Structures are given as structure tokens and as C-alpha cells.
Amino acid sequence: MKLDILAIGAHPDDVELGCGATIAKEVANGKKVGIIDLTRGELGTRGTAETRDEESTEAARILGLAMRTNMEFADGFFVNDRHHQIEVIKEIRKYKPEIVICNAIEDRHIDHGRASQLVSDACFLSGLRKIDTRHDDEDDWQLPWRPKAVYHYIQWKDLTPDIVVDVTGFMDKKMESVQAYRTQFFDPNSEEPETPISSKNFTDSITYRARNIGRLIGTEYGEGFTVERYPAVASLFDLI
């Protein structure tokens, strides 16, 4: 299956929080979008790896994804080395995405920046024909493939975006996908320990941050991304 967009997150829920509305919009526009979670989030304070599996499956249904898979790397301890790069390269070559979206380049959680660099490196290496790979469910050696662009969503830290996508009309779908992770976010009846993302303030921030970025570009809601090369337009009139 060839994808238009492959979104990758260190943990289940990273993608939904970072760019869930953008994904919902692109799916509505007819694009094939998939998600790869690098870990099962097994070190998370709340819930379990098994509940995160169930939640990520439900979030995928809500967003209308073409596929979702989990690499089962070690939460908190995966590294950006040859082994992990090769495994990500196999997925990139399998799905041949035009665009890859991945974690913030810098963030509070140490996995986020590390995942960001791992995926970025794998996207480059995936285009080198002398790196031989064969996916587990394929008989033939894979052909090289390099995405046209790699974008990084913004997470905990308020990084300055290079581009902003107008996601007006898709925030409800994003919030529905986020709330599928019922063990992770605000629940006044939960008896689990509090975490930085389990407060009502954090849940509320998802909407007001998107509203603020939207305000800055003259729309109701926006999601920001950083880029690895200059964004290009054919005309000044392509900018809204």
C-alpha cells in the first residue's frame, strides 16, 4: 500500500496531539494517511501498554487511517542507531509516503527529540540504493525511497512554527481521537497518579493553542510544523 502521508510518533497519542487535525483534514481530502508508533508507551505512568494498544486502534478508526502499526521499540530507551534506522527504513520503503510527519525537534520528553532525529535520518538513508532491506512480509528486496518532505509537529514546548496548516473544521475530530486515550488524559474519576498531561489545563490547552496559532494566520484554528528545508510556493498568492 502506498501512502500519501506517513505520520510517526515515539508514543501512541503523539501524532494525535501533534497533528491530529491536519491528518483528519487530509483524510477528508482523499489522502491515504498512516501512523507508525515507535513504542507502545509502556513506561507511561497511567494505563498499560495493552490499554494504549486498544486506545490507538480506536483513535485510528476515528481518524480514518489507511494503516497503523507499532514498531515495539523500547519506550524511553530506543536510540538513533543503525538497527533502529534500518527498521524505520523498511517501513518507509514499504509505504512510500510522499510526506513524513514526525515528532518535535526538541521537547520535554527525551523520546520526542530522539525520535525526531531517528526518523529524519531514516528518511534520508531510505533513498540510498546501496542500503539493502527486505520487509518481513515481502519476498523481494525493497527499492530505495525518499519522501519529498519531512515535517515536525510541535508538542509540549511552544516552538516557533515554519508553516501553519489551517485546520478549521477539524478540531472536533482531533479532540475525539485524543480522547480515545481515556487512560492518559483528564478524568476527574480516575484514581491513577497525576501527570503533566492528565490535567484539565493540558486538555484545554490543545484547543486554545490551536486557536492561538489560527489567530496568527487569520483562521479559527491552526497546527504548526517546523521544516527541514525552505517551504516553496509557486506564487505569493498561494499564501493565505
URMO-V837774 format. One record per residue. N is the residue number from 0. RES is the residue in three letters. SS is DSSP state (h for helix, s for strand, l for the rest). PHI is phi in whole degrees, 0 to 359 (* if undefined). Layout:
N;RES;SS;PHI + N;RES;SS;PHI
//
This chain:
0;MET;l;* + 1;LYS;l;266 + 2;LEU;l;253 + 3;ASP;l;281 + 4;ILE;s;227 + 5;LEU;s;242 + 6;ALA;s;258 + 7;ILE;s;232 + 8;GLY;s;227 + 9;ALA;l;297 + 10;HIS;l;229 + 11;PRO;l;304 + 12;ASP;l;99 + 13;ASP;h;300 + 14;VAL;h;293 + 15;GLU;h;301 + 16;LEU;h;292 + 17;GLY;h;282 + 18;CYS;h;208 + 19;GLY;h;300 + 20;ALA;h;288 + 21;THR;h;298 + 22;ILE;h;297 + 23;ALA;h;301 + 24;LYS;h;293 + 25;GLU;h;293 + 26;VAL;h;297 + 27;ALA;h;297 + 28;ASN;l;276 + 29;GLY;l;93 + 30;LYS;l;279 + 31;LYS;l;271 + 32;VAL;s;234 + 33;GLY;s;230 + 34;ILE;s;234 + 35;ILE;s;242 + 36;ASP;s;263 + 37;LEU;s;285 + 38;THR;s;231 + 39;ARG;l;268 + 40;GLY;l;66 + 41;GLU;l;290 + 42;LEU;l;269 + 43;GLY;l;301 + 44;THR;l;295 + 45;ARG;l;253 + 46;GLY;l;73 + 47;THR;l;225 + 48;ALA;h;300 + 49;GLU;h;292 + 50;THR;h;291 + 51;ARG;h;294 + 52;ASP;h;301 + 53;GLU;h;296 + 54;GLU;h;294 + 55;SER;h;292 + 56;THR;h;295 + 57;GLU;h;294 + 58;ALA;h;297 + 59;ALA;h;297 + 60;ARG;h;297 + 61;ILE;h;298 + 62;LEU;h;280 + 63;GLY;l;74 + 64;LEU;l;291 + 65;ALA;l;281 + 66;MET;s;197 + 67;ARG;s;208 + 68;THR;s;216 + 69;ASN;s;234 + 70;MET;s;282 + 71;GLU;s;59 + 72;PHE;s;291 + 73;ALA;l;284 + 74;ASP;l;302 + 75;GLY;l;84 + 76;PHE;l;231 + 77;PHE;l;294 + 78;VAL;l;229 + 79;ASN;l;269 + 80;ASP;l;232 + 81;ARG;h;301 + 82;HIS;h;302 + 83;HIS;h;291 + 84;GLN;h;299 + 85;ILE;h;299 + 86;GLU;h;297 + 87;VAL;h;289 + 88;ILE;h;304 + 89;LYS;h;303 + 90;GLU;h;289 + 91;ILE;h;297 + 92;ARG;h;290 + 93;LYS;h;290 + 94;TYR;h;263 + 95;LYS;l;47 + 96;PRO;l;288 + 97;GLU;l;286 + 98;ILE;s;231 + 99;VAL;s;245 + 100;ILE;s;243 + 101;CYS;s;217 + 102;ASN;l;303 + 103;ALA;l;299 + 104;ILE;l;292 + 105;GLU;l;209 + 106;ASP;l;197 + 107;ARG;l;297 + 108;HIS;l;280 + 109;ILE;h;296 + 110;ASP;h;292 + 111;HIS;h;292 + 112;GLY;h;296 + 113;ARG;h;293 + 114;ALA;h;295 + 115;SER;h;303 + 116;GLN;h;289 + 117;LEU;h;302 + 118;VAL;h;293 + 119;SER;h;300 + 120;ASP;h;296 + 121;ALA;h;296 + 122;CYS;h;298 + 123;PHE;h;291 + 124;LEU;h;297 + 125;SER;l;299 + 126;GLY;l;272 + 127;LEU;l;269 + 128;ARG;l;289 + 129;LYS;l;274 + 130;ILE;l;267 + 131;ASP;l;269 + 132;THR;l;220 + 133;ARG;l;218 + 134;HIS;l;290 + 135;ASP;l;305 + 136;ASP;l;259 + 137;GLU;l;237 + 138;ASP;l;271 + 139;ASP;l;262 + 140;TRP;l;296 + 141;GLN;l;279 + 142;LEU;l;278 + 143;PRO;l;296 + 144;TRP;l;206 + 145;ARG;l;236 + 146;PRO;l;302 + 147;LYS;l;290 + 148;ALA;s;207 + 149;VAL;s;238 + 150;TYR;s;243 + 151;HIS;s;243 + 152;TYR;s;286 + 153;ILE;l;254 + 154;GLN;l;242 + 155;TRP;l;295 + 156;LYS;l;285 + 157;ASP;l;276 + 158;LEU;l;288 + 159;THR;l;282 + 160;PRO;l;285 + 161;ASP;l;270 + 162;ILE;s;222 + 163;VAL;s;230 + 164;VAL;s;263 + 165;ASP;s;288 + 166;VAL;l;246 + 167;THR;l;304 + 168;GLY;l;96 + 169;PHE;l;236 + 170;MET;h;290 + 171;ASP;h;297 + 172;LYS;h;294 + 173;LYS;h;300 + 174;MET;h;296 + 175;GLU;h;297 + 176;SER;h;291 + 177;VAL;h;295 + 178;GLN;h;290 + 179;ALA;l;298 + 180;TYR;l;275 + 181;ARG;l;296 + 182;THR;l;281 + 183;GLN;l;266 + 184;PHE;l;248 + 185;PHE;l;307 + 186;ASP;l;211 + 187;PRO;l;298 + 188;ASN;l;263 + 189;SER;l;288 + 190;GLU;l;255 + 191;GLU;l;280 + 192;PRO;l;298 + 193;GLU;l;285 + 194;THR;l;227 + 195;PRO;l;301 + 196;ILE;l;254 + 197;SER;l;263 + 198;SER;l;279 + 199;LYS;h;295 + 200;ASN;h;301 + 201;PHE;h;295 + 202;THR;h;301 + 203;ASP;h;297 + 204;SER;h;295 + 205;ILE;h;301 + 206;THR;h;282 + 207;TYR;h;288 + 208;ARG;h;291 + 209;ALA;h;294 + 210;ARG;h;293 + 211;ASN;h;293 + 212;ILE;h;295 + 213;GLY;h;299 + 214;ARG;h;304 + 215;LEU;h;291 + 216;ILE;l;250 + 217;GLY;l;81 + 218;THR;l;234 + 219;GLU;l;286 + 220;TYR;l;223 + 221;GLY;s;212 + 222;GLU;s;236 + 223;GLY;s;261 + 224;PHE;s;221 + 225;THR;s;259 + 226;VAL;s;235 + 227;GLU;l;260 + 228;ARG;l;213 + 229;TYR;l;301 + 230;PRO;l;288 + 231;ALA;l;235 + 232;VAL;l;231 + 233;ALA;l;283 + 234;SER;l;208 + 235;LEU;h;300 + 236;PHE;h;283 + 237;ASP;h;285 + 238;LEU;l;274 + 239;ILE;l;261
//
